[in-house]
């Protein structure tokens, strides 16, 4: 007995697909014919698996070789790309998910796909199954999948999702790669500075202090040194470190919840960085809204999804205001213009798109322009960011050098007077 994947047309003319177990191809066709299903394509399951693996070029991974960990953005991107490839190859949804699951190297992602496959096998739609894993699949992802299921264009929506996710991953990767070196240099420099002013300089400066009156910069440096020594060598110091760590944890949680709006607003006002973040958000707005409306989602539903994909709470709240005005009957371009937070080009494109009925196509085309601007803005920022960090480190080291040399100069001048 073998497993066969088939496509067929039933008596009502509806195109259907599925799998059947039969002794051979002839038996499978006969069985389906008796059920009123006229086969248009029949492939043995093992061959279908081989075809899909050849397309996505991934080996089947045994359970013993799985790596645990959290689900990363790259895992979601890879899954979406593989699912799009599988659907375009003509495989049924459940078979595609099971094949991709068996190829997963990371245990966390494989477990998610196991749960999704079980839910789909039990009769749930893919979007319903993914809704149970909102920590992995965001609202945009689930909405796009639901659009694809409703309109029968799941392979197209997964392809659009692949493009969206690939763009986000590219931005994240570029930001991380560009910041690794300067952050590493700054961290290493600060560690060296702490070691020098805590254990090396005090001995030198205390010896000089018995001979000459220490200048103000040197006194400040010695006060910092005494403070660091107390922090790392006393119980009270370690308690202070614990309290500061707890404060940073609380601050981090506050910035992600109640204080997110204030923090996001502050980021938009930072020179250079604010422009980068705004450009990235505008590009994401145009691409996401264009993809959703092209898939048949209404403007109001699309705005509700887009609101949570901008990555900035200030812009998200502005979209809420825009949505309320659109619900009251205003055209989309009008409240976007009134907000003052979106560029004139986006407003003009939106206005033309609404008047011509080609809002989706124009937004998707404009997204490429905004993405190019975002890339240029990121490049400018990453050219400035390392220089700022290195300048900060140079100022710290320069202060230490001046504070150390001043007593020596004063000692030398004092000795020359005798």
N, C-alpha and C positions, 0 to 999 in steps of 0.2 A: 504493500500500500504506500502511496505517496501523496504529498500535499501539493495541490495545484492552486495557483492564483489565477482568477478569471475575470474577464469583463464580458457583460452580456446585455441583451435587450429583452425586457419582459413583454408580456402580451399587450400592455398598455403603451408600449413604445418608450418606456423609461430606461435610461442607461443605469446599470447597477454593476457592482463589483464585489468580490469576496474571495473566499478560498473554500476548497472542497477536498476531501480525502477520497481517493479512488485507486484501483489497481493499476490503471494506465490511462492514457489520454482519451481513448475511445470510451472507456467506462465513465470518465468524468463528463464528457460531452453528452452521453446518453442520459445520465442521471439528471443533468441540468435541463435537458430537453423535456424529460418527463415532468419536470416542475414548471414548465412553461417559460424557461429562460433560454434564449438563443445566443449561443456563445459567439463573441466576436474576437476574443483573444484569450489564449490559454497558455500559461507558463508554469512549468514545474517550480515549486517554491525554492528549491535549492539553487536553481539557475537564476531566479529573481534576486536571491540574496547575493550571488556572485556578481551579477550585473550592477547592483547598487554599490557593493563594496569597491568594484572597479571604478565607479564614478566618484565616490567620495574618498577612495584611497586610504582606508583605515582598516587595520586588521581586527579580527575578533579578539577581544581581550578576555582571558580567563579570570575567574574570581580571585585567584591567588595573586594576580598581578595588579589588582585595583589599588589606587591610592586614595586614602580618605581626605577629608578637608571640606571647606565650604565651597559653595557653588560660586564661581567667578563669572564676571562679564564675558570673558573669552569662552567659557563653557556654554553659555547661552547662545552666543554668536555661532559657535561651531554647530550646536544642535539645530539652530534655525536654518543654517545653510544646508545641513544634511537633510533636514525635513523637506526643505524646498526642492532639493535635488531628487529625493525619493518620490515626492508627489508628481513632479514633472516626468519622472521615469514611469509613472503609471501604477505604482504600488498602492494598495489600500492603506488608509491611514494607520490602522492598528499594526499592520505588518511593518510599516515604516518605523513606527515608534519602537517596536520590539527589536528590530534590527539595529537601530541607532543605540538603543539601550545596551545591547550585547557588545557594542564596540566601545563603550565608555571606559576610559582609564581611571576616572576619578569616582570614588565610591559615593560621594555626596550626590553628584549628578545622576549616577546610575540609580540610586534609591528614589530620587524624584521621578525619574522616567518609569520605574517599576510601578510607583503609585499611580501615575497618569495612565499607564497602559491598563492597569486593573480597572480604573474608573471608566475608561473608554470601552473596555470589554464588557463592563456592567451596564452599558447603555448611555453613559453621559457623553455630552459633546466634548470636544477638545478644550474649548474655552471654559466650560464648567469644571473640567478636571484641573485645569491650570489655576482656576480661581481659588482652589484649596492651597495653593503654594504662592501666595502673593508676596512672600519674602524673596522669591526667586523671579517670578514673572510680574512685572509692573502693570499698571492699569492700561498703559498704551499697548503693551504686548497683547493682553487679553482682549482688548477692544478690537485690535486688528485681526486677531484670530476669529473673533465672533463675526466680524464683517465678512471674512473669507468663507466661513461656514454658511452664513445666511445667503450670500450671493453666489455660492458655488464656485468661488475663485480663490480657494485656500492656497493653491500653489502660487498665485500672483501676490497675495498678501504676505506670504512667508518670504517671498523674494524681496518685497518692499521692506519688510522687517529686517532682513539681512542687511540691506543697504543702510537703514537707519542705525542699527547696532554697530555695523562696521565703522560708520562715521564717528560715533561716540567713542568707540575703542581707540580709534586713531588719535582723537583729541587727547584722551587720557594718557595714551602711550607717549605722545609727543611731550606733554607736560611733564610726565615722570622722567623721561629720558633727559630732558633739558635741565631738570633741577637736581639730578642725582649728584653730579660733580660739585657744583657750588655748595650744596648742603653738606656734602661729605667734607669738603675743605673747611667750611665754617665750623662744623662740629669738631673736627680734629683740632683746629686751631683753638677753639674754646677750651677743649680738654687740656691742651698744652698750656694755655694761659692759666687755668685753675691750678695746675701742678706747679707752675713757676711761682705764682704769687702766694701759694700756700706753703710750699716747702723750701724753695730756693731763695727768693728775695728777702724774706724776713731775717735770715741769718746775716746777709750782707748789709742790709739797711740798719739793723739794730747795732751792728758794730760801728757804722758811720755815725749813728745817732748819738753815740757817747762823746763824739768829738765836735760835731757841728749841729746847729739848729736845723731841723728838717723843714723844707718848704711845704706849702699847702698840698700840691699834687702828691708828694711822697706821703704825707699824713693820710690823705684819702686812700691811697693804695694800701697803706699799712692797716687802715681801718677795715678795708675790704678783706685783706688777708686774715686779720684777727677774726672777722665774722665767719669766713669760710672754715678756718681751723676749728672754731667753736661748733659750727654746724656738723662737721664730720667726726668730731672727737668727744662730744658730750651727749648725754641722754636727751637733754633739752633740744639739742640740735637735730637729733634724729626724729624727735616728736614734731619739730617744726617741718622737717621734710615730709613726714607722713601727712600732716595737716595741709601742706601745700599740694601734695599729690591728690588728696581728697578734694581740695578746692578746684584743682584743674579738672578732675573727673566731673564734679558738679557743674562747672562752667561749660564743659563740653556737652553735657546733657542739656543744659539750659539753652545753649546755642542751637541745638537740634530740635528743641520744642518751643517753649515760650519765647525765647530770645532770638528765634530764627529770623524773624522779620527785621529786627534791628541789625543783626549781623549781616544779613543779605543786603540791606540798604547801605550799610557801611562799606561793604565790598564794592558796590557799584560806584562809590565816591572816591575810591583809591585811584590815583593817577595811573594810567596805562592799564593796570589790572582791571579796573572797572569797565574800560572800553572792550577789553578782551571778553569778559564775562557777558557783557550785553550783546556783543556780536555773535557769540556762540549761541546764546538763548534765542536770538532773532532767527538765526539759521535753523535751529531746531523747531521753532514755532512754524516757520514756513514749510519745512519738509514734512512735519507731522500733520499739520492741518491739511496740506495738499494731499498727502497719502490717504488720510481718513475720508475726506470729501470725495476723492476719486473712487474710494471703495464703497460709496453710497451712504456714508454716515452723515446725518444732518449737521448743520453748522453748530447748533447749540450743544449737541452731543460731542462733537469734535472739540469744541472749546473746553468742555468739562474734562476731556482726556488731556488736551494740550496743556492745560493749567498745571498739571502735576509733572510735566516733563521738562519744564523750562529750567529747573534747577535753582530757581531764585524765588523766594516767597513774595518779595515786593512785586516782581513782574507777575507772579501768579495771582495775587490779589487784584492787580490791575486787570487781568483777564476776567476775573469774576465780575468786575464793574462793566467791562465790555460786554460780557455775556448777558447781564441784566438789561443793558440798553438794546442789544440785538433782540432780546425776548420782547421788549416793548415796541419793536418795529423799526428800529434804526438800522441802516446798512452797516456792515462790519467795519468798513473803512473809516466811518465817522468817529466812533468812540476810540478807535486806535489812534487817530490823529489827535483827538482831544487829550489823551493821556499824556502825550509828550515824551513817553518812554520808548517809543518805537520809531525807527528811522523813516524819513519821508518816502524813500524808495519802496518800502514795504507797504505804506499807506496807499501810494499811487498804484502799485501792482494789484493790491486788494480791490481798490475802486474799479480799475479797468476789468478785473476778473469778474466782479459782480455784475458789471454792465454788459459784458459779452457772454456771460455764462460759462467762462472757462477758468474759473477761480482755481480749480485743482491743478490744471496744467501750468498756469502762470506761477502759482506758488512753488511748485516743484522745480520749475526752471529758475525762479528767483533764489531758491534754496542753494543752488550751486554757486550763485554769485555771493551770497552771504557766507557760505562755507569758505570760499576763496579769501574773502575779507577776514574771516576768523583765523585762517591759517597765517595770513600776513600779520595780523595783530598778535598772534601767539609768538611768531618769529621775532617781532619787535620786543615783546615783553621778555622773551627768553634771552635776548641780547642784552637787555638792561638788568634783569634780575641777578645773574651771576656777578655783574660788576658791582651792584649795590651790596651784595653779601660780602664780597671781597673787600670793598671799601670799608664796610662796618668792621671787619676783622682787622684791617689795617689801622683804623682809628683806635681800636682797643690796644693793639700791640704798640702803636705809637705813644699812647698815654703811658703804658707801662715803661717803655724805654725812657721817656722824658722824666717820669717820676723817679726812675732809678738813677739816671745820670745827673740830675740836678744836685743831689747831695755830694756826689763825687766832684762836680765842677766847683761847688762852694767850698769843699775841702781843699781842692787844689788852689783856688784863689786865696783862701785863708792862709794856706801854708806859704804862698808867695809873698804875703805881706810881712812875714817875719824876716 
